[in-house]
Amino acid sequence: MNSFHFRAVAILLSAFSILSLPQPAGAVSQHLATGIPVRLAADYVHAVIEAGRTTYSKAIVDRLHQNLKATENWRQDRTLLLPAQFLLKSSKISNERGIGMRYRLMSLWPINPKNSPQTKNEKLGLEEVVRNPDKPFTWIVQREDMWYYEAIYPDRAVTETCASCHNSHAKSPKTDFKKGDVMGGIVIDLPLGKRFSKTADIRIPPEVVTDYIFSILESDRTVYAKNIVERLGKQNIIQAREDWQTTNALMLPAQFLMHTSDRMREKNLDLDFELISLWPINPDHGPSGEFERTGLEAVAIHPIRPYMGHIQVGRKHFFQAVYPDRAVTPACVTCHNAHPKSPKRDFKLHDVMGGFVITLPLN
């Protein structure tokens, strides 16, 4: 099933009682115990990372480059972060949450030596994805007393800006990149545990995979909202507007996430993500069924934990998780409270304004 149509189909089937009842977080079921194959889990994680970086590169940096540059010294220059800096800053936030999964950007030709490969396998993997960028380089390794699944995915120059920035940098060891070239790699680290058997069927619980996905999405949104929208807005350099596509403006943080969701679906992994709310400005972003409504109500009351369960659409089984969407900056609060179509106008900083709903196929 095309993930783009998942929520619409779920609404239709629920009207005929074909959609099964969800199980709350912590419930045990055969579907939840099955798990996600570890290679597919890594693919999901990479798809979300790449979608966020592509959105930032194309819809922000490339679109605005005539009027607002992206520079290495973005704070002093009062400009946009470079796409690589956006990814590095987001990965730092996610990695520091201590959820187990870690990711970072590295290269055989790094401008900053800190972004060089740190092990022989990382160097070998980078060399391999440069030669064969159609698939990741993966391996299993033990560090101290913990086993990890590691994967390196190619990091391409998705815009001309990416290539020209590296080519013109005084410290760049390589100055002939072209759009579409592999400039480095994204290494993803997934913990497998201390007691581990190297079997052909390594799986990760779906609730763990959705935790990983949420961490990346929330980190991207935090970097974009705080370091782009709020910072540049306060300096009166550029504002975020709802009609960003027809104006010289930034997209709103919520629009950034929705644009990332569209990019993610292009991978055809049946992985789906939506931003929804009990008080949506756009009615299309309200809950699509009982599971989503119950989940939004649950995270509004208990935002420390997501609402999770499984549903069935026809013969297909899906795992869904609803995570709280908080107001991370004053701009989020001001925008929603002042919007003429907003059903709720008393949001405060850090309030739960809605939810991230993440859907994974279990078949």
PATIRO-635161 format. One line per field, with one value per residue (C-alpha): residue number from 1; residue in three letters; y, x, z. Coordinates in Angstrom, 2 decimals. Each point is the difference from the previous one (the first is absolute). Example, Ala and Ser with C-alpha at 12.3 -4.5 7.8 and 13.67 -1.06 7.14 Angstrom:
! PATIRO-635161
i = 1,2
aa = Ala,Ser
v = -4.50,3.44
u = 12.30,1.37
w = 7.80,-0.66
! end
This chain:
! PATIRO-635161
i = 1,2,3,4,5,6,7,8,9,10,11,12,13,14,15,16,17,18,19,20,21,22,23,24,25,26,27,28,29,30,31,32,33,34,35,36,37,38,39,40,41,42,43,44,45,46,47,48,49,50,51,52,53,54,55,56,57,58,59,60,61,62,63,64,65,66,67,68,69,70,71,72,73,74,75,76,77,78,79,80,81,82,83,84,85,86,87,88,89,90,91,92,93,94,95,96,97,98,99,100,101,102,103,104,105,106,107,108,109,110,111,112,113,114,115,116,117,118,119,120,121,122,123,124,125,126,127,128,129,130,131,132,133,134,135,136,137,138,139,140,141,142,143,144,145,146,147,148,149,150,151,152,153,154,155,156,157,158,159,160,161,162,163,164,165,166,167,168,169,170,171,172,173,174,175,176,177,178,179,180,181,182,183,184,185,186,187,188,189,190,191,192,193,194,195,196,197,198,199,200,201,202,203,204,205,206,207,208,209,210,211,212,213,214,215,216,217,218,219,220,221,222,223,224,225,226,227,228,229,230,231,232,233,234,235,236,237,238,239,240,241,242,243,244,245,246,247,248,249,250,251,252,253,254,255,256,257,258,259,260,261,262,263,264,265,266,267,268,269,270,271,272,273,274,275,276,277,278,279,280,281,282,283,284,285,286,287,288,289,290,291,292,293,294,295,296,297,298,299,300,301,302,303,304,305,306,307,308,309,310,311,312,313,314,315,316,317,318,319,320,321,322,323,324,325,326,327,328,329,330,331,332,333,334,335,336,337,338,339,340,341,342,343,344,345,346,347,348,349,350,351,352,353,354,355,356,357,358,359,360,361,362,363
aa = Met,Asn,Ser,Phe,His,Phe,Arg,Ala,Val,Ala,Ile,Leu,Leu,Ser,Ala,Phe,Ser,Ile,Leu,Ser,Leu,Pro,Gln,Pro,Ala,Gly,Ala,Val,Ser,Gln,His,Leu,Ala,Thr,Gly,Ile,Pro,Val,Arg,Leu,Ala,Ala,Asp,Tyr,Val,His,Ala,Val,Ile,Glu,Ala,Gly,Arg,Thr,Thr,Tyr,Ser,Lys,Ala,Ile,Val,Asp,Arg,Leu,His,Gln,Asn,Leu,Lys,Ala,Thr,Glu,Asn,Trp,Arg,Gln,Asp,Arg,Thr,Leu,Leu,Leu,Pro,Ala,Gln,Phe,Leu,Leu,Lys,Ser,Ser,Lys,Ile,Ser,Asn,Glu,Arg,Gly,Ile,Gly,Met,Arg,Tyr,Arg,Leu,Met,Ser,Leu,Trp,Pro,Ile,Asn,Pro,Lys,Asn,Ser,Pro,Gln,Thr,Lys,Asn,Glu,Lys,Leu,Gly,Leu,Glu,Glu,Val,Val,Arg,Asn,Pro,Asp,Lys,Pro,Phe,Thr,Trp,Ile,Val,Gln,Arg,Glu,Asp,Met,Trp,Tyr,Tyr,Glu,Ala,Ile,Tyr,Pro,Asp,Arg,Ala,Val,Thr,Glu,Thr,Cys,Ala,Ser,Cys,His,Asn,Ser,His,Ala,Lys,Ser,Pro,Lys,Thr,Asp,Phe,Lys,Lys,Gly,Asp,Val,Met,Gly,Gly,Ile,Val,Ile,Asp,Leu,Pro,Leu,Gly,Lys,Arg,Phe,Ser,Lys,Thr,Ala,Asp,Ile,Arg,Ile,Pro,Pro,Glu,Val,Val,Thr,Asp,Tyr,Ile,Phe,Ser,Ile,Leu,Glu,Ser,Asp,Arg,Thr,Val,Tyr,Ala,Lys,Asn,Ile,Val,Glu,Arg,Leu,Gly,Lys,Gln,Asn,Ile,Ile,Gln,Ala,Arg,Glu,Asp,Trp,Gln,Thr,Thr,Asn,Ala,Leu,Met,Leu,Pro,Ala,Gln,Phe,Leu,Met,His,Thr,Ser,Asp,Arg,Met,Arg,Glu,Lys,Asn,Leu,Asp,Leu,Asp,Phe,Glu,Leu,Ile,Ser,Leu,Trp,Pro,Ile,Asn,Pro,Asp,His,Gly,Pro,Ser,Gly,Glu,Phe,Glu,Arg,Thr,Gly,Leu,Glu,Ala,Val,Ala,Ile,His,Pro,Ile,Arg,Pro,Tyr,Met,Gly,His,Ile,Gln,Val,Gly,Arg,Lys,His,Phe,Phe,Gln,Ala,Val,Tyr,Pro,Asp,Arg,Ala,Val,Thr,Pro,Ala,Cys,Val,Thr,Cys,His,Asn,Ala,His,Pro,Lys,Ser,Pro,Lys,Arg,Asp,Phe,Lys,Leu,His,Asp,Val,Met,Gly,Gly,Phe,Val,Ile,Thr,Leu,Pro,Leu,Asn
v = 0.00,3.44,1.68,3.33,-1.43,-1.88,2.43,0.52,-3.76,-0.46,2.51,-1.77,-3.48,1.10,1.16,-3.65,-1.31,-1.77,1.93,-1.91,1.51,1.37,-1.32,2.56,0.43,-2.98,-2.49,-3.33,-1.43,-2.29,2.97,2.10,-2.91,-0.70,2.99,1.90,-1.59,1.93,0.97,1.37,1.89,1.62,0.84,1.70,2.02,1.08,0.90,2.44,1.52,0.45,1.43,2.68,0.99,0.05,2.20,2.43,-0.03,0.45,1.82,2.34,0.45,-0.43,1.86,3.03,0.20,3.15,2.01,-1.92,-1.99,-3.05,0.46,-1.87,2.82,0.25,1.56,2.88,0.44,-0.14,-2.51,-3.55,-3.07,-2.08,-3.27,-2.04,2.20,-0.49,-3.78,0.06,2.20,-2.16,-3.22,1.48,0.70,-3.47,-1.80,1.78,-1.32,-3.36,-2.09,-2.46,0.86,2.43,1.52,2.44,1.44,-0.86,0.13,-1.19,3.68,1.86,3.74,-0.58,-2.91,-0.97,-1.28,-2.58,-3.75,-1.18,-3.72,-2.25,-1.19,3.57,0.82,-3.22,0.72,3.54,-1.23,-2.64,2.37,2.40,-2.87,-1.51,2.63,-2.09,-1.88,0.56,-1.64,-1.93,-2.00,-1.24,0.95,-0.44,2.97,-0.75,-2.34,1.26,-1.14,2.52,-0.09,2.74,1.30,2.66,1.65,2.28,3.74,1.69,3.62,0.51,3.58,2.05,1.99,-3.10,-0.68,3.61,0.61,-2.89,0.77,3.61,-0.61,0.74,-3.12,-2.45,-2.92,-0.54,2.83,-1.66,-1.16,0.16,-0.13,-3.62,-1.07,-2.00,2.45,-2.20,-2.27,-0.19,-2.69,-1.42,-1.94,-2.32,-1.82,-3.74,-0.80,-1.84,-3.53,-0.30,-2.82,0.68,-1.39,0.81,1.46,2.87,2.08,3.17,0.61,2.42,2.27,0.45,0.85,2.65,1.46,0.36,1.64,2.41,1.01,0.97,1.90,1.90,0.84,1.32,2.08,1.39,1.07,1.56,1.76,1.36,0.57,1.08,1.31,1.50,1.34,1.62,1.24,1.79,1.62,1.20,-1.74,-2.29,-1.19,-3.29,0.23,-2.39,1.03,-0.62,-1.55,3.27,2.37,0.51,-1.60,-3.03,-2.80,-0.42,-2.77,-2.13,0.46,-1.04,-3.29,-0.61,0.70,-2.49,-2.54,0.40,-0.52,-3.08,-1.61,0.22,-2.89,-2.38,-1.76,0.05,2.14,2.82,3.06,2.73,3.02,0.11,1.89,0.11,3.71,0.09,3.21,-2.15,-2.55,-2.56,-0.19,-1.17,-3.61,-2.48,-2.57,-1.22,-1.08,3.41,1.88,-2.17,0.34,3.80,0.13,-2.35,1.95,3.29,-1.39,-2.09,1.53,-1.97,-3.16,-0.71,-1.80,-3.20,-2.95,-1.95,0.23,-2.13,1.34,-2.81,-2.74,2.35,0.69,3.29,1.26,3.57,2.39,3.49,2.26,3.44,3.05,2.83,3.73,0.20,3.74,3.13,0.28,-3.28,1.37,3.42,-1.48,-2.36,2.42,2.80,-2.03,0.89,-3.67,-1.36,-1.79,0.57,3.29,-0.39,-2.15,0.64,-0.90,-3.78,-0.81,-3.09,1.42,-3.29,-3.21,-1.79,-3.17,-2.54,-3.11,-3.09,-3.05,-3.29,-2.44
u = 0.00,1.29,0.64,-1.23,-3.53,0.23,-1.93,-2.75,-0.47,0.02,-2.85,-2.03,0.49,-0.67,-3.44,-0.75,1.61,2.79,2.69,0.95,0.07,3.37,2.01,1.36,3.71,1.51,-2.53,1.39,-1.07,1.33,0.26,2.10,2.28,0.79,2.29,1.50,2.95,3.10,0.98,-3.50,0.16,3.25,-1.66,-2.85,2.41,2.01,-3.13,-1.07,3.50,0.32,-3.51,0.65,3.34,-1.43,-2.89,2.41,2.40,-2.61,-2.95,2.05,3.64,-0.34,-3.30,1.16,3.63,-0.52,-1.08,1.36,3.22,1.02,3.46,2.40,0.04,-3.77,-0.35,2.39,-1.15,-3.69,-0.65,-1.31,1.87,1.64,-1.89,2.84,-0.10,-3.76,0.43,2.92,-1.90,-3.12,1.98,1.69,-3.39,-1.33,3.18,0.05,-3.48,1.54,-2.59,2.62,-0.10,2.68,0.82,2.48,1.34,3.54,2.14,3.22,0.58,-1.18,0.41,0.01,2.33,-2.49,-2.27,2.52,-0.69,0.94,0.54,1.29,-3.54,-1.23,2.78,-0.66,-3.74,0.46,2.22,-2.59,-3.01,1.99,0.59,-3.48,-2.46,-3.11,0.15,1.36,3.09,-0.93,1.76,-0.39,2.59,0.59,1.21,0.87,-2.87,-2.68,-0.81,-0.99,-1.39,1.66,-0.87,1.52,-2.26,1.31,-0.30,-0.57,0.21,-3.75,0.37,2.59,0.48,1.32,2.58,1.12,0.37,2.43,1.85,0.64,0.93,3.66,0.33,-1.75,2.25,-2.18,-1.18,-1.69,-3.33,-3.07,-3.68,-0.95,3.53,0.56,1.74,0.12,-2.21,-2.49,0.94,-2.84,0.63,-2.75,0.63,-0.81,0.72,2.59,-1.30,-0.10,0.07,1.02,-3.08,-1.34,-3.18,0.90,-3.03,-0.68,-3.32,-2.19,-0.48,3.78,0.13,-2.71,1.97,2.97,-2.11,-1.63,3.39,1.24,-3.16,-0.11,3.71,-0.39,-3.01,1.84,3.00,-2.23,-2.33,2.70,3.03,-1.80,-3.52,0.35,3.58,-0.46,-3.47,1.25,2.75,-2.61,1.90,-2.77,-3.33,-1.88,-3.31,-2.81,0.15,3.77,-0.23,-1.11,2.08,3.63,-0.56,0.80,-2.50,-1.55,1.50,-3.13,0.23,3.65,-1.03,-2.80,2.36,2.44,-2.80,-0.66,3.70,0.08,-2.88,1.99,2.13,-2.99,0.79,-3.64,1.26,-2.41,0.13,-2.57,-0.32,-3.52,-1.89,-3.24,-0.03,1.20,0.10,-0.47,-2.83,1.96,2.49,-2.51,-0.10,-1.04,-1.57,-0.51,3.63,1.39,-2.59,0.62,3.74,-0.16,-2.09,2.42,3.19,-1.69,-0.58,3.18,2.55,2.88,-0.98,-1.35,-3.26,0.74,-1.84,-0.80,-2.80,-1.12,-1.03,-1.35,2.60,2.84,1.20,1.54,1.66,-0.89,1.39,-1.17,2.63,-0.63,0.67,1.04,0.33,3.82,0.29,-2.10,-0.55,-1.96,-2.31,-0.44,-0.78,-2.72,-1.56,-0.20,-1.21,-3.61,-0.85,1.50,-2.55,2.24,1.74,1.43,3.07,3.09,3.65,0.60,-3.74,-1.00,-1.53,-0.56,1.77,2.38,-1.68,2.45,-1.17,2.10,-1.14,0.33,-0.52
w = 0.00,-0.88,3.35,-1.35,-0.05,3.30,2.19,-2.58,-0.42,3.77,0.34,-2.68,1.44,3.57,-1.14,-0.83,3.24,-1.90,1.82,3.16,3.45,1.08,2.92,2.48,0.69,1.77,-1.31,-1.20,-3.34,-2.68,-2.37,2.37,0.86,-3.66,-0.31,-2.93,-1.87,1.04,-3.56,-0.58,3.31,-1.16,-3.35,1.87,2.13,-3.04,-1.99,2.73,0.35,-3.76,-0.37,2.63,-1.49,-3.55,1.13,1.60,-2.99,-2.73,1.59,2.20,-1.07,-3.75,-0.31,2.00,-1.13,-2.12,3.04,2.99,-0.10,2.00,1.48,2.26,2.59,0.02,3.46,-0.65,-3.60,0.98,-2.75,-0.47,1.19,-2.70,-0.68,1.54,3.10,0.25,-0.05,2.46,2.44,-0.21,0.48,3.07,1.60,-0.83,1.08,3.35,0.85,0.81,-1.83,-1.31,-3.70,-1.18,-3.38,-1.41,-3.24,-1.13,-3.13,-1.60,-0.86,3.12,0.38,3.76,0.97,2.75,-2.77,-1.24,0.33,3.50,-0.65,-2.77,-0.71,-0.36,-2.46,-1.93,0.00,-1.29,-2.80,-0.91,-0.13,-2.18,-2.46,0.40,1.30,-0.73,3.31,3.51,1.42,3.17,2.69,3.58,2.59,3.72,2.03,3.60,1.01,-2.43,-3.56,-2.68,-3.51,-2.03,-3.46,-2.23,-2.59,-2.77,0.61,-3.35,-1.12,-0.39,-1.31,-1.86,3.21,1.81,-2.70,-0.52,3.74,0.42,-3.23,1.00,3.64,0.76,2.18,-2.37,-1.06,-3.09,-2.25,-2.98,1.43,-2.24,0.84,0.71,0.99,3.19,2.31,3.08,2.02,2.84,2.52,2.09,3.22,1.32,3.33,0.02,3.65,2.04,-0.57,-3.72,-2.52,-3.59,-1.67,-3.45,1.50,2.32,0.97,1.99,1.82,-1.98,3.02,0.14,-3.72,0.39,2.93,-2.36,-2.70,2.43,1.41,-3.47,-0.91,3.27,-0.22,-3.56,1.01,3.05,-2.09,-2.64,2.46,2.32,-2.23,-3.16,0.61,3.47,-0.38,-3.42,0.88,3.12,-2.08,-2.54,-2.79,-1.23,1.35,-0.16,-1.82,-0.77,-3.69,-0.23,-3.49,-1.58,2.14,0.93,3.40,2.14,0.35,3.44,2.18,-0.44,-3.78,0.13,1.62,-2.48,-2.91,1.55,0.19,-3.73,-0.74,2.19,-1.89,-3.22,1.32,-0.36,3.29,1.22,2.87,0.77,2.23,0.56,2.26,1.45,2.70,1.96,-0.89,-3.64,-1.98,-3.11,0.55,-2.07,2.86,2.58,1.28,-2.70,2.30,3.55,0.45,-0.91,2.06,3.07,-0.53,-0.19,3.16,1.77,-0.84,0.90,3.52,0.31,-2.39,1.50,-1.89,-3.50,-0.72,-1.94,-1.48,-3.13,-2.53,-2.89,-3.39,-2.16,0.33,0.85,3.53,1.06,3.14,0.92,2.58,0.95,1.59,1.57,-2.16,2.29,-0.56,-0.07,-0.65,0.72,-3.77,0.04,2.71,-1.61,-3.43,1.23,2.49,-2.58,-2.98,-0.91,-0.66,3.21,2.25,3.05,0.78,3.49,-0.67,2.12,-0.56,0.38,-0.21,-1.95,-3.18,-1.82,-0.82,-2.34,-1.27,-1.42,-1.85,-0.77,-2.01,1.88,-2.88
! end
